[in-house]
Amino acid sequence: MWYVIHTMSGTEQKCVQQCSQYIDPADYVEMFVPQYISKKHFKQEWHDVARTLFPGYIFVDTDRIEPILEGVKKVHQYTKVLRDADAISPITEEEQKFLSDMMDDQHIVQYSEGFLIGEKVCITSGPLKHYQGCIKTVDRHRRIAKLEIPVFGGMTPVEVGFGAVHRVSQEEFHQMKQQNIKKYQTSTGLENGQVKVLEGAFAGMTGNLLAADPERDEWTIELELFGVATKVTCSREEIEVT
């Protein structure tokens, strides 16, 4: 079960280090700070930068909260285990699953990519592919998407890394799709290794299968978008594979 400890924003990693000094490792599975990957431009290149997903909060996975409470009292900075009313309780199973599915094994939300069709966001790869409905706004300059996600007992605003590499109009996107579809209409069927998209924004388009991860239900295909080969992640039900 995941419990949440509130601390001062910017001191999350330091708090984890201090807590680990006063809490027996046998009393918890792990203590971590959820992060996300964003992009920062320096030295004429874009670089991956890890940022805190929930500033001011750390998470602890444990079935025994009592020794955690005792250890937190000894930490030499402001810390408090979050409560539900008057009771100390973990986040719900639904909230934990939501976050687990969004993050990788290191509790990091990886960078997502896509483009904008008018004002609509279209995700081509990354974890936001499964959470597109949570996106409220996109900051193309900062390469950030602002979301509202169901944690901490309500809808909580967060930022995650997202690069919208292009912006096109509805008409431009329609023309791009038609060009791709027409390219393969003359063939009698899909060639070996080719994939046809059945659902979603790219429905009707055809490309090449690059990789498949059945466990995560992520099928990476290559479509021709904006005149270049672009990787797009789909679920199995969204595609037809020869």
N, C-alpha and C positions, 0 to 999 in steps of 0.2 A: 504494500500500500504506500502511496506517495503522500507524505505530509509536506507542508510548505512553511518555511521559516522566513519571516520578514526581517530585513536588515537595511542598512543605509545604502542607497543607490551608489554604485561605483565601487563598493567594497565586497561584492559577492564572493569572488575567489578568495579574498583574504579571510572572509567569514568561514568558508569551507575549511581552510587550513587551520583556523583556530578551533573550530568545532571538532575536527579530527584529533586534536590534542587532548580534548577533555571527554570524548565519547569513545567507549570501547568499540573497536571495529566489529566485534561479535554481535553488537546490538543493532546493526543495520546492514543492509545489502550494499548500498552505495549512497553517496551524497554528491549532488551535482548541480550545476548551473546551466539551464537550457540556453542554447545559443542559436544564432542564425548566421549564415554567410552572406555578406554584402560585398560590394565592389568599391574600391577606392582608387582614384587615379593619381599616380605619382611616378616620377621617373619616366614619363611619357608612355606608361602602360597601366592597364587595369589589373589590380591585385585583389585576391580574396582576403577579406578581413572578417574575423569572428567577432560578433557583438552579442551582448546579453539580450535574450528574448524577453525576459520579464525583469527589468531593472528593479533592484531592491528585494529580490526573492531568490532563495535557494531551495532545492528539493531534497528530501531524504526518503529513501525507500526502506521501510521498516515495518515490522509487525509488533514492535514493542516501543511505544512512544515515551513511556515513563523515563527510561534512562536517557533518552534524547533530551527531554525537558530538563533533567538535572544537569546534563552537560552544557546545554545552552546557557544556563544561568551563570556559568563560569567564564563565558566568552567575554573578552575585554572590549566589547563594542555593543551597540544597540542590537538586540535580537529578540524575536518573539515568534513563537509558533502560532500560526493562524488558527482561529477558532470558528466553529459554526455555532453561533449564539453563545451559550455558556460552556459548550463541550469542545474538547480538542478532538478533531476528526480529520481523516484524510480527505483529499479530493475524491469525488465520486468515481466509480468504475468507468462510467461513460466519459468523464473528463480525462481520466488517465489514458484510456484507449485512444481518444481523439489526439492527445499530444504524442503518444507513442507512435501512432500511424504517421504523424506529420514529421517527426524527427527520425534520424538514423540511430544506429546503435550507440553512438557517442552523444546522443541527446542534442544533435545539431540539425537545424532546418537548413537543408542545402539550398543553393541558389537556383532560382527558376528563370526560364526565358520564354519569350513569346512576342506578340505584337498587338497593336491596337487596330481594331476594325471600327472606324469612327470613334465612338466612346466606349465600345465593348472590348473587354480584355480577352485575348485568345492565348491560352497557355500551350506551348509546344513541348516543354520538358521541365522536370523538377517537381517537387512536392506540391506546388500550387495547382498542378494538374487536377488533383483530387479535392481542392478546396477553393475552387474558383468562385463559388457562391459566397464565400466569406470576404472577398475583396471589396473594399469600399472606394478607395482611390489609388491611383498610381502616380508616383513622382518619378518621371523619366530622368530628370537631371540627377537625382540622388540614387537612381536605380533601386527604388524601394516601393513595395506595395504595402498599403495600410489595410489591415484586416480587423474584423471583429470575430472572436472565437469564443465558444461556450466553455469557459473555465472560471473557477473561483465563484461559482454560484450564479453567474450571469454572463452577459456578452462583454468580453474584455478586449480592448483595442491593443493591437501589437503591430510591429513592423517586421517585415521579412525582406530578404533580397530578391529583387525581380528586375530583369532587364527587358524592356520593351524595345527591341532592336529596330522596329519599323512602325509607322502609323500609315494606314491606308484607308480609303473610303470604302463603303459597302460596294460601290460599283467596281472599284479597282480590284477588290478581293474576289468578286464574282468573275471578273474577266480572267484573273489569275487561275481560278479553279477551272474555268471552261477551257483554257489553253492546255492545262494538264490533262483533263478528261479527253479532249479531242486528240491529243497526242497518242492515246492508247486505243481509240475507237477503231482504228484500222486493223488492229490485231484481232485474231480469232479468239483470244482468251489471254488470261494472265500467264506470263512466262514463269518458269520455275524460279522461286525466290521472290516473286513480286507479291505485293499486298495491296488490296483495295480497301479503302476506308468506307465503312458502311454507315457510321453515325457521327454526329458532332459537326464542328465547323468545317472539317475537311472531307465531309461525305462526298463520295464519287471520285475522289482523287486516288491516284495509284502511285506507288513507290516501291522501294526495295526494303526487305526486312534485314535489319542490321544485328539485332540482339533480342533475346527473349528472357524474361525473368518470370516464369509461371508462378512462383511462390508469392511475389508481390503483384502479380498480374500487370506487369509492365512490358509492353512490346514496343521496341524502338524501331521506327521505320524512317526512311529517308525520302522526303518529298522535295520537289523543286519549287521553292518559294522565293520570290523576289529575284529570280534569275540565278539563284545559288542553291546547292544541296543543303537542306535543313533537316536536322533530326527532330522527330516528333514522337512523343510517347503516347501510346493508346492502351486501352484495356483489350482483352481478347475478344469480347463481344462486339467491339467497335470495328473489327477488321475481318477480312476474308483472306486466308493465306493459302497459296497453292502448294 
